[in-house]
Amino acid sequence: MITLTSLLFIGNIFRFLFGILWAILIVYTLLDLFRSNKPTNTKLLWLIVILIAPILGSIIYFVAGRTNRI
């Protein structure tokens, strides 16, 4: 039998895992941004976008702003 307590526990686990993945995504995005060869003003603009909308900004950065590296 599933009780309210077990559902809350499972919800907290998912929330915790989502938070960890969110933090990893943001840190990885910022590290990639600062390691890039972009001009400083472009880096600053991407930094503002990523900090204002962390998840969406990171996704947009990886789709549109990241340079191809071989």
C-alpha positions in Angstrom: 0.0 0.0 0.0 1.4 3.4 -1.0 1.0 6.0 1.7 1.2 9.7 1.5 4.6 9.6 3.3 6.1 7.3 0.7 4.8 9.5 -2.1 6.3 12.6 -0.5 9.6 10.7 0.0 9.7 9.7 -3.7 8.8 13.3 -4.7 11.7 14.6 -2.6 14.1 12.1 -4.2 13.1 13.3 -7.7 13.3 16.9 -6.6 16.8 16.3 -5.2 18.0 14.6 -8.3 16.6 17.3 -10.5 18.4 19.9 -8.4 21.7 18.1 -8.8 21.2 17.7 -12.6 20.3 21.4 -12.8 23.4 22.5 -10.9 25.6 20.2 -13.1 24.1 21.7 -16.2 24.7 25.3 -15.1 28.3 24.7 -13.9 29.1 22.8 -17.1 27.6 25.6 -19.2 29.5 28.3 -17.4 32.8 26.4 -17.6 32.3 25.9 -21.3 31.5 29.5 -21.8 34.6 30.8 -19.9 36.9 28.3 -21.8 35.6 29.5 -25.2 37.5 31.9 -27.4 34.5 34.3 -27.6 35.1 38.1 -27.1 34.5 39.3 -23.5 31.3 41.2 -24.4 29.8 38.1 -26.0 30.7 36.1 -22.9 29.1 38.7 -20.7 25.9 38.6 -22.8 25.7 34.8 -22.6 26.5 34.9 -18.8 23.5 37.3 -18.3 21.2 35.0 -20.4 22.3 31.9 -18.5 21.9 33.6 -15.1 18.5 35.1 -15.9 17.0 31.8 -17.3 19.4 29.1 -16.2 17.8 26.0 -17.8 16.5 27.6 -20.9 19.6 29.8 -21.3 21.9 26.8 -21.0 19.9 24.9 -23.6 19.9 27.9 -26.0 23.7 28.3 -25.4 24.4 24.7 -26.3 22.1 24.9 -29.4 23.0 28.3 -30.8 26.0 29.8 -29.0 28.5 27.1 -28.7 31.2 26.9 -31.3 32.0 23.6 -32.9 35.1 22.1 -31.5 37.0 19.2 -33.1 
